Amino acid sequence: MKGFTSKIVHSDRQQAVEHGAVHKPVHDSVAFSFEDAHELAAVFQGKQPGYTYGRQVNPTVTALENKITAMEQGVASVCFGTGMAAIGTTMFALLRAGDHVVSSAFLFGNTTSLFNSFDRQGLNISFVDATNVDNVANAITAETKMVFVETIANPRTQIADLKAIGELCRQRGLIYVVDNTMTSPYLFQPRSVGASLVINSLTKYISGHGNVLGGVVTELGTYDWGAFQNIYADYRKGDSVRWGITQIRKKGLRDLGAALTAQSAHDISKGAETLALRMERQCSNAQVLAEFLQQQPSSSVEAVYYPGLPQHPQYQRSQDLFGRSGAILSFELSADRDLWQFLNALQVAIKSTNLGDNRSLVIPVAQTIYHEVGPKVRADMGIADTLIRVSVGIEDVEDLTDDFAQAFARS
């Protein structure tokens, strides 16, 4: 099977599934038994595969990890209870006090908060405009170990210079971490730009239904872990391509304990089967809605931010890398209009946080997810007080455009 959806739908059956079940069953046991104590010890010591304790390994979670690895064309994956846990645990496991990270300045708000916390606790984080590789290159120091970017920024949709940054990291021997949440493995595979590790929030497009939390980091097999001094001696065994992901599981997931539950893994696996179908509809809807908003008079809309619009600064980059431009857009309501009245007039789009849901979701950015950072940081990031983020769902597109049209008429 070569097709994206075919491989995902049938991935559980690539290994033996208990009793011929079509889906991997939910294994909710915390512990796993062995007939022979020697085998128990061998699994604990990593000498043979197996399951020991649910905080670190679980058969249902393994099935999901295999599915994500196939999506990303990677080597191995480790799942976590949330996307933030995947990012934080990866940083915790691989970096040490004094290490330096170059990060895109255009990040999910919680990721920025997390990085600021790491900075206060001994890591050094430099935030740069990653839409230009020169900014990344100029920030690298002798202590730099990692470069971190997102594919499409939330909420202003800037696109990092992904390919050029990948080449830069290869030349400098740096770990290149790409958060693929906003595009998903269906639209983009960071392996194509030389990423070392890829992060996905499973809560978003991969599960798609807004009913389960999860995160994952995938090893892509492109980084030389043998040359990375932060790998502990205990994990310098076997094929070096797995040293990094093993340390993330052993020193990260095991020590911090941010495990994904078996039931959550099962729910995410089911949602993942329709990722391609949902993304096609959501991206198509987003394109139509972005064009509709762009056509509104300046008395209604000041600006629209969506990579699928030719006026977007990284339009051509989006076309070259992704084909489709994702399902997130944002727009600035005219200052003459009442932000709250407009939002409250919407009837189809739901006023809510989260993104990647089947349902269209809207949120006033400055007053919610970017409220804590303050006006100066918001200004530096180009987040206006009237900015509205739209996570476009799978509704009939005419219902979406009609909903926004009536909201403009009523506000």
Contacts in CASP RR format, 6 or more apart in sequence:
PFRMAT RR
TARGET T0000
AUTHOR 0000-0000-0000
METHOD contacts of the structure
MODEL  1
MKGFTSKIVHSDRQQAVEHGAVHKPVHDSVAFSFEDAHELAAVFQGKQPG
YTYGRQVNPTVTALENKITAMEQGVASVCFGTGMAAIGTTMFALLRAGDH
VVSSAFLFGNTTSLFNSFDRQGLNISFVDATNVDNVANAITAETKMVFVE
TIANPRTQIADLKAIGELCRQRGLIYVVDNTMTSPYLFQPRSVGASLVIN
SLTKYISGHGNVLGGVVTELGTYDWGAFQNIYADYRKGDSVRWGITQIRK
KGLRDLGAALTAQSAHDISKGAETLALRMERQCSNAQVLAEFLQQQPSSS
VEAVYYPGLPQHPQYQRSQDLFGRSGAILSFELSADRDLWQFLNALQVAI
KSTNLGDNRSLVIPVAQTIYHEVGPKVRADMGIADTLIRVSVGIEDVEDL
TDDFAQAFARS
1 7 0 8 1.000
1 10 0 8 1.000
4 71 0 8 1.000
4 186 0 8 1.000
4 276 0 8 1.000
5 273 0 8 1.000
5 275 0 8 1.000
5 276 0 8 1.000
5 277 0 8 1.000
7 70 0 8 1.000
8 67 0 8 1.000
8 70 0 8 1.000
8 71 0 8 1.000
8 272 0 8 1.000
8 273 0 8 1.000
8 275 0 8 1.000
8 276 0 8 1.000
9 273 0 8 1.000
11 63 0 8 1.000
11 66 0 8 1.000
11 67 0 8 1.000
11 70 0 8 1.000
12 21 0 8 1.000
12 22 0 8 1.000
12 23 0 8 1.000
12 24 0 8 1.000
12 63 0 8 1.000
12 67 0 8 1.000
12 269 0 8 1.000
13 22 0 8 1.000
14 66 0 8 1.000
15 63 0 8 1.000
15 66 0 8 1.000
17 23 0 8 1.000
17 24 0 8 1.000
17 25 0 8 1.000
18 25 0 8 1.000
19 25 0 8 1.000
23 266 0 8 1.000
23 269 0 8 1.000
23 270 0 8 1.000
24 59 0 8 1.000
24 60 0 8 1.000
24 63 0 8 1.000
24 266 0 8 1.000
24 269 0 8 1.000
25 60 0 8 1.000
25 266 0 8 1.000
26 60 0 8 1.000
26 262 0 8 1.000
26 263 0 8 1.000
26 266 0 8 1.000
27 58 0 8 1.000
27 59 0 8 1.000
27 60 0 8 1.000
27 262 0 8 1.000
28 261 0 8 1.000
28 262 0 8 1.000
28 263 0 8 1.000
29 54 0 8 1.000
30 53 0 8 1.000
30 54 0 8 1.000
31 52 0 8 1.000
31 53 0 8 1.000
31 54 0 8 1.000
32 50 0 8 1.000
32 51 0 8 1.000
32 52 0 8 1.000
32 53 0 8 1.000
34 40 0 8 1.000
34 43 0 8 1.000
39 48 0 8 1.000
40 52 0 8 1.000
42 48 0 8 1.000
43 49 0 8 1.000
43 50 0 8 1.000
43 51 0 8 1.000
43 52 0 8 1.000
44 52 0 8 1.000
50 57 0 8 1.000
51 57 0 8 1.000
51 58 0 8 1.000
51 59 0 8 1.000
54 259 0 8 1.000
55 253 0 8 1.000
55 254 0 8 1.000
55 257 0 8 1.000
55 259 0 8 1.000
56 249 0 8 1.000
56 250 0 8 1.000
56 253 0 8 1.000
56 254 0 8 1.000
56 259 0 8 1.000
58 259 0 8 1.000
58 262 0 8 1.000
58 265 0 8 1.000
59 262 0 8 1.000
60 262 0 8 1.000
60 263 0 8 1.000
60 265 0 8 1.000
60 266 0 8 1.000
60 269 0 8 1.000
61 79 0 8 1.000
61 259 0 8 1.000
61 260 0 8 1.000
61 262 0 8 1.000
61 265 0 8 1.000
63 265 0 8 1.000
63 269 0 8 1.000
64 79 0 8 1.000
64 202 0 8 1.000
64 216 0 8 1.000
64 260 0 8 1.000
64 265 0 8 1.000
64 266 0 8 1.000
64 268 0 8 1.000
64 269 0 8 1.000
64 272 0 8 1.000
65 76 0 8 1.000
65 77 0 8 1.000
65 78 0 8 1.000
65 79 0 8 1.000
65 216 0 8 1.000
66 77 0 8 1.000
67 269 0 8 1.000
67 272 0 8 1.000
68 77 0 8 1.000
68 79 0 8 1.000
68 185 0 8 1.000
68 200 0 8 1.000
68 202 0 8 1.000
68 206 0 8 1.000
68 216 0 8 1.000
68 218 0 8 1.000
68 272 0 8 1.000
69 75 0 8 1.000
69 76 0 8 1.000
69 77 0 8 1.000
69 218 0 8 1.000
71 185 0 8 1.000
71 186 0 8 1.000
71 189 0 8 1.000
71 206 0 8 1.000
71 272 0 8 1.000
71 275 0 8 1.000
72 180 0 8 1.000
72 185 0 8 1.000
72 189 0 8 1.000
72 190 0 8 1.000
72 191 0 8 1.000
72 198 0 8 1.000
72 200 0 8 1.000
72 218 0 8 1.000
72 220 0 8 1.000
73 189 0 8 1.000
73 191 0 8 1.000
73 220 0 8 1.000
74 191 0 8 1.000
74 218 0 8 1.000
74 219 0 8 1.000
74 220 0 8 1.000
74 221 0 8 1.000
75 218 0 8 1.000
75 219 0 8 1.000
75 220 0 8 1.000
75 221 0 8 1.000
75 241 0 8 1.000
75 242 0 8 1.000
75 245 0 8 1.000
76 218 0 8 1.000
76 219 0 8 1.000
76 242 0 8 1.000
76 245 0 8 1.000
77 216 0 8 1.000
77 217 0 8 1.000
77 218 0 8 1.000
77 219 0 8 1.000
77 245 0 8 1.000
78 86 0 8 1.000
78 216 0 8 1.000
78 217 0 8 1.000
78 245 0 8 1.000
78 248 0 8 1.000
78 249 0 8 1.000
78 253 0 8 1.000
79 86 0 8 1.000
79 202 0 8 1.000
79 214 0 8 1.000
79 215 0 8 1.000
79 216 0 8 1.000
79 260 0 8 1.000
79 265 0 8 1.000
80 86 0 8 1.000
80 89 0 8 1.000
80 214 0 8 1.000
80 215 0 8 1.000
80 216 0 8 1.000
80 217 0 8 1.000
80 253 0 8 1.000
80 258 0 8 1.000
80 259 0 8 1.000
80 260 0 8 1.000
81 213 0 8 1.000
81 214 0 8 1.000
81 215 0 8 1.000
81 258 0 8 1.000
81 259 0 8 1.000
81 260 0 8 1.000
81 261 0 8 1.000
81 264 0 8 1.000
82 201 0 8 1.000
82 203 0 8 1.000
82 213 0 8 1.000
82 214 0 8 1.000
82 215 0 8 1.000
82 258 0 8 1.000
83 181 0 8 1.000
83 199 0 8 1.000
83 200 0 8 1.000
83 201 0 8 1.000
83 202 0 8 1.000
83 203 0 8 1.000
83 213 0 8 1.000
83 214 0 8 1.000
83 215 0 8 1.000
83 216 0 8 1.000
84 110 0 8 1.000
84 111 0 8 1.000
84 114 0 8 1.000
84 201 0 8 1.000
85 214 0 8 1.000
85 215 0 8 1.000
85 256 0 8 1.000
85 258 0 8 1.000
86 199 0 8 1.000
86 200 0 8 1.000
86 201 0 8 1.000
86 214 0 8 1.000
86 215 0 8 1.000
86 216 0 8 1.000
86 217 0 8 1.000
87 111 0 8 1.000
87 114 0 8 1.000
87 179 0 8 1.000
87 199 0 8 1.000
88 114 0 8 1.000
88 118 0 8 1.000
89 217 0 8 1.000
89 248 0 8 1.000
89 252 0 8 1.000
89 253 0 8 1.000
89 256 0 8 1.000
89 258 0 8 1.000
90 177 0 8 1.000
90 197 0 8 1.000
90 199 0 8 1.000
90 217 0 8 1.000
90 248 0 8 1.000
91 101 0 8 1.000
91 114 0 8 1.000
91 118 0 8 1.000
91 123 0 8 1.000
91 146 0 8 1.000
92 251 0 8 1.000
92 252 0 8 1.000
92 255 0 8 1.000
92 256 0 8 1.000
93 244 0 8 1.000
93 247 0 8 1.000
93 248 0 8 1.000
93 251 0 8 1.000
93 252 0 8 1.000
94 145 0 8 1.000
94 146 0 8 1.000
94 175 0 8 1.000
94 228 0 8 1.000
94 230 0 8 1.000
94 244 0 8 1.000
94 247 0 8 1.000
94 248 0 8 1.000
95 101 0 8 1.000
95 118 0 8 1.000
95 123 0 8 1.000
95 145 0 8 1.000
95 146 0 8 1.000
95 230 0 8 1.000
96 230 0 8 1.000
97 121 0 8 1.000
97 122 0 8 1.000
97 123 0 8 1.000
98 122 0 8 1.000
98 123 0 8 1.000
98 124 0 8 1.000
98 143 0 8 1.000
99 123 0 8 1.000
99 124 0 8 1.000
99 143 0 8 1.000
99 144 0 8 1.000
99 145 0 8 1.000
99 146 0 8 1.000
99 230 0 8 1.000
100 123 0 8 1.000
100 124 0 8 1.000
100 125 0 8 1.000
100 126 0 8 1.000
100 141 0 8 1.000
100 143 0 8 1.000
100 144 0 8 1.000
100 145 0 8 1.000
101 115 0 8 1.000
101 118 0 8 1.000
101 123 0 8 1.000
101 124 0 8 1.000
101 125 0 8 1.000
101 126 0 8 1.000
101 144 0 8 1.000
101 145 0 8 1.000
101 146 0 8 1.000
101 147 0 8 1.000
101 148 0 8 1.000
102 126 0 8 1.000
102 128 0 8 1.000
102 136 0 8 1.000
102 139 0 8 1.000
102 140 0 8 1.000
102 144 0 8 1.000
102 146 0 8 1.000
102 147 0 8 1.000
102 148 0 8 1.000
103 115 0 8 1.000
103 125 0 8 1.000
103 126 0 8 1.000
103 127 0 8 1.000
103 128 0 8 1.000
103 130 0 8 1.000
103 147 0 8 1.000
103 148 0 8 1.000
103 149 0 8 1.000
104 127 0 8 1.000
104 128 0 8 1.000
104 129 0 8 1.000
104 130 0 8 1.000
104 148 0 8 1.000
104 149 0 8 1.000
104 150 0 8 1.000
104 153 0 8 1.000
104 160 0 8 1.000
105 127 0 8 1.000
105 128 0 8 1.000
105 129 0 8 1.000
105 130 0 8 1.000
105 380 0 8 1.000
105 381 0 8 1.000
106 129 0 8 1.000
106 130 0 8 1.000
106 131 0 8 1.000
106 150 0 8 1.000
106 153 0 8 1.000
106 156 0 8 1.000
106 158 0 8 1.000
106 160 0 8 1.000
106 381 0 8 1.000
107 115 0 8 1.000
107 127 0 8 1.000
107 150 0 8 1.000
107 153 0 8 1.000
107 154 0 8 1.000
108 150 0 8 1.000
108 154 0 8 1.000
108 179 0 8 1.000
108 181 0 8 1.000
109 154 0 8 1.000
109 369 0 8 1.000
109 370 0 8 1.000
109 373 0 8 1.000
111 150 0 8 1.000
111 179 0 8 1.000
112 127 0 8 1.000
112 373 0 8 1.000
113 372 0 8 1.000
115 125 0 8 1.000
115 127 0 8 1.000
115 148 0 8 1.000
116 125 0 8 1.000
118 125 0 8 1.000
119 125 0 8 1.000
124 143 0 8 1.000
126 139 0 8 1.000
128 135 0 8 1.000
128 136 0 8 1.000
128 138 0 8 1.000
128 139 0 8 1.000
129 135 0 8 1.000
129 158 0 8 1.000
130 136 0 8 1.000
130 149 0 8 1.000
130 160 0 8 1.000
130 161 0 8 1.000
130 165 0 8 1.000
131 158 0 8 1.000
131 159 0 8 1.000
131 160 0 8 1.000
131 161 0 8 1.000
131 313 0 8 1.000
131 314 0 8 1.000
132 161 0 8 1.000
133 161 0 8 1.000
133 164 0 8 1.000
133 165 0 8 1.000
133 168 0 8 1.000
136 147 0 8 1.000
136 161 0 8 1.000
136 165 0 8 1.000
136 168 0 8 1.000
137 168 0 8 1.000
140 172 0 8 1.000
140 174 0 8 1.000
144 172 0 8 1.000
144 174 0 8 1.000
145 174 0 8 1.000
145 175 0 8 1.000
145 228 0 8 1.000
145 230 0 8 1.000
146 174 0 8 1.000
146 175 0 8 1.000
146 176 0 8 1.000
146 177 0 8 1.000
147 165 0 8 1.000
147 166 0 8 1.000
147 168 0 8 1.000
147 169 0 8 1.000
147 174 0 8 1.000
147 175 0 8 1.000
147 176 0 8 1.000
147 177 0 8 1.000
148 177 0 8 1.000
148 179 0 8 1.000
149 160 0 8 1.000
149 162 0 8 1.000
149 165 0 8 1.000
149 177 0 8 1.000
149 178 0 8 1.000
149 179 0 8 1.000
150 160 0 8 1.000
150 178 0 8 1.000
150 179 0 8 1.000
150 181 0 8 1.000
150 182 0 8 1.000
151 159 0 8 1.000
151 160 0 8 1.000
151 162 0 8 1.000
151 178 0 8 1.000
151 179 0 8 1.000
151 180 0 8 1.000
151 181 0 8 1.000
151 182 0 8 1.000
151 183 0 8 1.000
151 188 0 8 1.000
151 190 0 8 1.000
151 321 0 8 1.000
151 322 0 8 1.000
152 158 0 8 1.000
152 159 0 8 1.000
152 182 0 8 1.000
152 183 0 8 1.000
152 307 0 8 1.000
152 318 0 8 1.000
152 325 0 8 1.000
152 326 0 8 1.000
152 328 0 8 1.000
153 159 0 8 1.000
153 160 0 8 1.000
153 182 0 8 1.000
154 182 0 8 1.000
154 328 0 8 1.000
154 355 0 8 1.000
154 389 0 8 1.000
155 305 0 8 1.000
155 328 0 8 1.000
155 330 0 8 1.000
155 365 0 8 1.000
155 369 0 8 1.000
155 370 0 8 1.000
155 383 0 8 1.000
155 387 0 8 1.000
155 389 0 8 1.000
156 305 0 8 1.000
156 330 0 8 1.000
156 381 0 8 1.000
156 382 0 8 1.000
156 383 0 8 1.000
156 387 0 8 1.000
157 305 0 8 1.000
157 306 0 8 1.000
157 307 0 8 1.000
157 312 0 8 1.000
157 328 0 8 1.000
157 329 0 8 1.000
157 330 0 8 1.000
158 313 0 8 1.000
158 314 0 8 1.000
159 307 0 8 1.000
159 314 0 8 1.000
159 317 0 8 1.000
159 318 0 8 1.000
159 321 0 8 1.000
161 317 0 8 1.000
162 178 0 8 1.000
162 190 0 8 1.000
162 193 0 8 1.000
162 317 0 8 1.000
162 321 0 8 1.000
163 193 0 8 1.000
163 321 0 8 1.000
165 176 0 8 1.000
165 193 0 8 1.000
166 176 0 8 1.000
166 193 0 8 1.000
166 194 0 8 1.000
166 195 0 8 1.000
167 194 0 8 1.000
168 174 0 8 1.000
169 175 0 8 1.000
169 176 0 8 1.000
169 194 0 8 1.000
169 196 0 8 1.000
170 176 0 8 1.000
170 194 0 8 1.000
170 222 0 8 1.000
173 223 0 8 1.000
173 224 0 8 1.000
173 227 0 8 1.000
175 196 0 8 1.000
175 197 0 8 1.000
175 223 0 8 1.000
175 228 0 8 1.000
176 194 0 8 1.000
176 195 0 8 1.000
176 196 0 8 1.000
176 197 0 8 1.000
176 223 0 8 1.000
177 195 0 8 1.000
177 196 0 8 1.000
177 197 0 8 1.000
177 198 0 8 1.000
177 199 0 8 1.000
178 190 0 8 1.000
178 193 0 8 1.000
178 195 0 8 1.000
178 197 0 8 1.000
178 198 0 8 1.000
178 199 0 8 1.000
179 198 0 8 1.000
179 199 0 8 1.000
179 200 0 8 1.000
179 201 0 8 1.000
180 188 0 8 1.000
180 189 0 8 1.000
180 190 0 8 1.000
180 198 0 8 1.000
180 199 0 8 1.000
180 200 0 8 1.000
181 199 0 8 1.000
181 200 0 8 1.000
181 201 0 8 1.000
181 204 0 8 1.000
181 205 0 8 1.000
182 204 0 8 1.000
182 326 0 8 1.000
182 328 0 8 1.000
183 322 0 8 1.000
183 326 0 8 1.000
184 200 0 8 1.000
184 204 0 8 1.000
184 205 0 8 1.000
184 206 0 8 1.000
184 275 0 8 1.000
184 279 0 8 1.000
185 200 0 8 1.000
185 206 0 8 1.000
185 275 0 8 1.000
186 205 0 8 1.000
186 275 0 8 1.000
186 276 0 8 1.000
186 279 0 8 1.000
187 279 0 8 1.000
187 283 0 8 1.000
187 322 0 8 1.000
187 323 0 8 1.000
187 324 0 8 1.000
187 326 0 8 1.000
188 321 0 8 1.000
188 322 0 8 1.000
189 198 0 8 1.000
190 198 0 8 1.000
190 220 0 8 1.000
191 198 0 8 1.000
191 220 0 8 1.000
191 222 0 8 1.000
192 321 0 8 1.000
193 321 0 8 1.000
194 220 0 8 1.000
194 222 0 8 1.000
195 220 0 8 1.000
195 222 0 8 1.000
196 219 0 8 1.000
196 220 0 8 1.000
196 221 0 8 1.000
196 222 0 8 1.000
196 223 0 8 1.000
197 217 0 8 1.000
197 218 0 8 1.000
197 219 0 8 1.000
197 220 0 8 1.000
197 223 0 8 1.000
197 245 0 8 1.000
198 217 0 8 1.000
198 218 0 8 1.000
198 220 0 8 1.000
199 215 0 8 1.000
199 216 0 8 1.000
199 217 0 8 1.000
199 218 0 8 1.000
200 206 0 8 1.000
200 215 0 8 1.000
200 216 0 8 1.000
200 218 0 8 1.000
201 214 0 8 1.000
201 215 0 8 1.000
202 212 0 8 1.000
202 213 0 8 1.000
202 214 0 8 1.000
202 215 0 8 1.000
202 216 0 8 1.000
202 260 0 8 1.000
202 268 0 8 1.000
203 210 0 8 1.000
203 212 0 8 1.000
203 213 0 8 1.000
203 214 0 8 1.000
203 215 0 8 1.000
203 354 0 8 1.000
204 354 0 8 1.000
204 355 0 8 1.000
204 356 0 8 1.000
205 275 0 8 1.000
205 278 0 8 1.000
205 279 0 8 1.000
205 282 0 8 1.000
205 327 0 8 1.000
205 356 0 8 1.000
206 268 0 8 1.000
206 271 0 8 1.000
206 272 0 8 1.000
206 275 0 8 1.000
207 214 0 8 1.000
207 267 0 8 1.000
207 268 0 8 1.000
207 271 0 8 1.000
207 272 0 8 1.000
208 271 0 8 1.000
208 275 0 8 1.000
208 278 0 8 1.000
208 356 0 8 1.000
208 357 0 8 1.000
208 358 0 8 1.000
209 267 0 8 1.000
209 271 0 8 1.000
209 357 0 8 1.000
209 358 0 8 1.000
210 354 0 8 1.000
210 356 0 8 1.000
210 357 0 8 1.000
210 358 0 8 1.000
211 267 0 8 1.000
212 264 0 8 1.000
212 267 0 8 1.000
212 268 0 8 1.000
213 264 0 8 1.000
214 260 0 8 1.000
214 264 0 8 1.000
214 268 0 8 1.000
215 260 0 8 1.000
217 245 0 8 1.000
217 248 0 8 1.000
219 241 0 8 1.000
219 242 0 8 1.000
219 244 0 8 1.000
219 245 0 8 1.000
221 241 0 8 1.000
224 240 0 8 1.000
225 231 0 8 1.000
225 240 0 8 1.000
225 241 0 8 1.000
225 242 0 8 1.000
225 243 0 8 1.000
225 244 0 8 1.000
226 236 0 8 1.000
226 240 0 8 1.000
226 243 0 8 1.000
228 243 0 8 1.000
228 244 0 8 1.000
231 243 0 8 1.000
231 244 0 8 1.000
231 247 0 8 1.000
232 247 0 8 1.000
232 251 0 8 1.000
234 250 0 8 1.000
235 243 0 8 1.000
235 244 0 8 1.000
235 246 0 8 1.000
235 247 0 8 1.000
235 250 0 8 1.000
235 251 0 8 1.000
236 243 0 8 1.000
253 259 0 8 1.000
278 358 0 8 1.000
278 394 0 8 1.000
279 324 0 8 1.000
279 326 0 8 1.000
279 327 0 8 1.000
280 324 0 8 1.000
281 393 0 8 1.000
281 394 0 8 1.000
282 326 0 8 1.000
282 327 0 8 1.000
282 356 0 8 1.000
282 392 0 8 1.000
282 393 0 8 1.000
282 394 0 8 1.000
283 324 0 8 1.000
283 325 0 8 1.000
283 326 0 8 1.000
283 327 0 8 1.000
284 324 0 8 1.000
284 397 0 8 1.000
285 327 0 8 1.000
285 360 0 8 1.000
285 392 0 8 1.000
285 393 0 8 1.000
285 394 0 8 1.000
285 395 0 8 1.000
285 397 0 8 1.000
285 400 0 8 1.000
286 306 0 8 1.000
286 325 0 8 1.000
286 326 0 8 1.000
286 327 0 8 1.000
286 328 0 8 1.000
286 329 0 8 1.000
286 390 0 8 1.000
286 392 0 8 1.000
287 306 0 8 1.000
287 308 0 8 1.000
287 324 0 8 1.000
287 325 0 8 1.000
288 397 0 8 1.000
288 400 0 8 1.000
288 401 0 8 1.000
289 329 0 8 1.000
289 390 0 8 1.000
289 392 0 8 1.000
289 397 0 8 1.000
289 400 0 8 1.000
289 401 0 8 1.000
289 404 0 8 1.000
290 304 0 8 1.000
290 306 0 8 1.000
290 308 0 8 1.000
290 309 0 8 1.000
290 329 0 8 1.000
291 309 0 8 1.000
292 401 0 8 1.000
292 404 0 8 1.000
292 405 0 8 1.000
293 301 0 8 1.000
293 304 0 8 1.000
293 329 0 8 1.000
293 331 0 8 1.000
293 404 0 8 1.000
294 301 0 8 1.000
294 304 0 8 1.000
294 309 0 8 1.000
294 311 0 8 1.000
296 408 0 8 1.000
298 334 0 8 1.000
299 334 0 8 1.000
299 336 0 8 1.000
299 337 0 8 1.000
300 333 0 8 1.000
300 334 0 8 1.000
300 337 0 8 1.000
300 408 0 8 1.000
301 331 0 8 1.000
301 332 0 8 1.000
301 333 0 8 1.000
301 334 0 8 1.000
302 331 0 8 1.000
302 332 0 8 1.000
302 333 0 8 1.000
302 334 0 8 1.000
302 335 0 8 1.000
302 384 0 8 1.000
302 386 0 8 1.000
303 331 0 8 1.000
303 332 0 8 1.000
304 329 0 8 1.000
304 330 0 8 1.000
304 331 0 8 1.000
304 332 0 8 1.000
305 312 0 8 1.000
305 329 0 8 1.000
305 330 0 8 1.000
305 331 0 8 1.000
306 312 0 8 1.000
306 325 0 8 1.000
306 328 0 8 1.000
306 329 0 8 1.000
306 330 0 8 1.000
307 314 0 8 1.000
307 315 0 8 1.000
307 317 0 8 1.000
307 318 0 8 1.000
307 322 0 8 1.000
307 325 0 8 1.000
307 326 0 8 1.000
308 315 0 8 1.000
308 318 0 8 1.000
308 319 0 8 1.000
308 325 0 8 1.000
309 315 0 8 1.000
312 318 0 8 1.000
318 325 0 8 1.000
319 325 0 8 1.000
327 356 0 8 1.000
327 391 0 8 1.000
327 392 0 8 1.000
327 393 0 8 1.000
328 355 0 8 1.000
328 389 0 8 1.000
328 390 0 8 1.000
328 391 0 8 1.000
328 392 0 8 1.000
329 389 0 8 1.000
329 390 0 8 1.000
329 392 0 8 1.000
330 365 0 8 1.000
330 387 0 8 1.000
330 388 0 8 1.000
330 389 0 8 1.000
330 390 0 8 1.000
331 387 0 8 1.000
331 388 0 8 1.000
331 390 0 8 1.000
332 384 0 8 1.000
332 386 0 8 1.000
332 387 0 8 1.000
332 388 0 8 1.000
333 339 0 8 1.000
333 342 0 8 1.000
333 386 0 8 1.000
333 388 0 8 1.000
334 386 0 8 1.000
335 386 0 8 1.000
337 386 0 8 1.000
337 411 0 8 1.000
338 411 0 8 1.000
339 364 0 8 1.000
339 385 0 8 1.000
339 386 0 8 1.000
339 388 0 8 1.000
340 364 0 8 1.000
341 410 0 8 1.000
341 411 0 8 1.000
342 388 0 8 1.000
342 407 0 8 1.000
342 408 0 8 1.000
342 411 0 8 1.000
343 351 0 8 1.000
343 362 0 8 1.000
343 364 0 8 1.000
343 388 0 8 1.000
343 407 0 8 1.000
344 351 0 8 1.000
345 406 0 8 1.000
345 407 0 8 1.000
345 410 0 8 1.000
345 411 0 8 1.000
346 362 0 8 1.000
346 403 0 8 1.000
346 404 0 8 1.000
346 407 0 8 1.000
347 403 0 8 1.000
347 406 0 8 1.000
347 407 0 8 1.000
348 360 0 8 1.000
348 395 0 8 1.000
348 399 0 8 1.000
348 400 0 8 1.000
348 402 0 8 1.000
348 403 0 8 1.000
349 360 0 8 1.000
349 361 0 8 1.000
349 362 0 8 1.000
349 390 0 8 1.000
349 400 0 8 1.000
349 403 0 8 1.000
349 404 0 8 1.000
350 359 0 8 1.000
350 360 0 8 1.000
350 361 0 8 1.000
350 362 0 8 1.000
351 361 0 8 1.000
351 362 0 8 1.000
351 363 0 8 1.000
352 361 0 8 1.000
352 362 0 8 1.000
352 363 0 8 1.000
353 361 0 8 1.000
353 363 0 8 1.000
353 368 0 8 1.000
353 369 0 8 1.000
354 361 0 8 1.000
354 391 0 8 1.000
355 361 0 8 1.000
355 389 0 8 1.000
355 391 0 8 1.000
356 391 0 8 1.000
356 393 0 8 1.000
357 391 0 8 1.000
357 393 0 8 1.000
358 393 0 8 1.000
358 394 0 8 1.000
359 393 0 8 1.000
359 394 0 8 1.000
359 395 0 8 1.000
360 390 0 8 1.000
360 391 0 8 1.000
360 392 0 8 1.000
360 393 0 8 1.000
360 395 0 8 1.000
360 400 0 8 1.000
361 390 0 8 1.000
361 391 0 8 1.000
361 393 0 8 1.000
362 388 0 8 1.000
362 389 0 8 1.000
362 390 0 8 1.000
362 391 0 8 1.000
363 369 0 8 1.000
363 388 0 8 1.000
363 389 0 8 1.000
364 387 0 8 1.000
364 388 0 8 1.000
365 383 0 8 1.000
365 387 0 8 1.000
365 388 0 8 1.000
365 389 0 8 1.000
366 378 0 8 1.000
366 383 0 8 1.000
366 384 0 8 1.000
366 385 0 8 1.000
366 386 0 8 1.000
366 387 0 8 1.000
367 385 0 8 1.000
369 389 0 8 1.000
370 377 0 8 1.000
370 378 0 8 1.000
370 381 0 8 1.000
370 383 0 8 1.000
373 381 0 8 1.000
378 384 0 8 1.000
392 400 0 8 1.000
393 400 0 8 1.000
END
